[in-house]
Amino acid sequence: MPQASHTVPVVVPPYCRSRAGRVYRIHRFSEELGPGRMRYTLRASPLGKAAAESKEASREINTAQLADRLRNRQVVPTPEETYEQIWQQLRLDVDAVEGPAAEESG
């Protein structure tokens, strides 16, 4: 009998559009910060000629704590679940920058 696949579809799109209509390219990064620490980062870079600031959201993970949780058979988030949580925050940040004040000036 084949085993069930537990793959999670990618939940972070390569591009997004803010409520104000600006298009952003989404970049994903992960880096080891030192023994037992990782950082997962998403950066939204605006496209087009108009100069705008990139927005970034990240989360640091203590890998030693994750290993301990695994040993104790506790649930731990996958990297994709971590990126999904970061994506939700980044999406709010992008819309907040271009919220009502940006719409009034446009």
N, C-alpha and C positions, 0 to 999 in steps of 0.2 A: 504494500500500500504506500503511495507517495506521501511524503511529509508535507504538511501545510507550510506555505511560504509566509514569513512574517515581515516581508519588506513593506516599508512605508513609502508611499509616493512622495515625491518632492513637493513640499507645500509652499516654498518660497519661489515666487515667479522671477524670471530674469529681468522684467521691467514692471513698473507700476505707474499709474497716473494719479496725481493728487486730486483732491476735490476741486482745486482751482484750475486743473487741466494741465499742469506741468508734468512732463514725462521724466521718470528717473530710471537709471540702470541700477540694478541691485547686484552688489558684489558680496561674495561669501568668503570669509577667511577663518582659519583656525590656526592657533599657534600655541606651542608649549612655552609657558612662562617660567618654568623651573621644575624641579622635581615635584611631581604630584599636583601640578596646576596647569590647566588649559584655559584658553580664552577663545570663545566663539564670537565672531563679529559679523554684522551685516552693515553695509554702507550703501546709501542711496545717493547716487551721483546724478545731478540734473543733466539732461541732454539739451542741445540747442545752443544758440549764441548768447542768450541772456545769462549773465553771470548770476549764479546762485550758489549758496553754500551747500556742501554735501552734509547729509545727516548720517549719524552712526549710532548703532545700539550694539551692546555686547554683554556677554555673561561669562564670568569666570567659574570654572568647575574645579573642585577639589577631587582629583582622581583617587586619592587614597580613601576618601569617604565613600566614593562610588564602589570601590573594590570591597570595602567593608560591608556595604549594603548588599552587594551581590553574594558575599559569603553568608550573609544572614537571610538570603532568599527574599530580599525586599525588592520592590519595583524600582528601577532606575530609568531615567529618561534616555532615549536614544539620541544621537546627535541630531537627527532630523526633528525630533520633538523639541529639542533645545532651540534649533533654528526657528521652528514655528513660533515658539514663545517670544524669541527676539524679534521676529517679523511682526508680530502683533504690536509690540512696543514701537518699532520703527515706523510702522504705518501710522500710528497715532501721532508720532513726532513730526512726520512729513506733513500730515494734514494740519497740525497745530501751527506750524511755521507759515503755512499758506492759508490759514483760516480766514475769519471775517475781515481782518485788517488787510490782507492781500486782496480780497475780493472788492473791498471798498476803494482801494487805490487803483484798481484796474478798470 
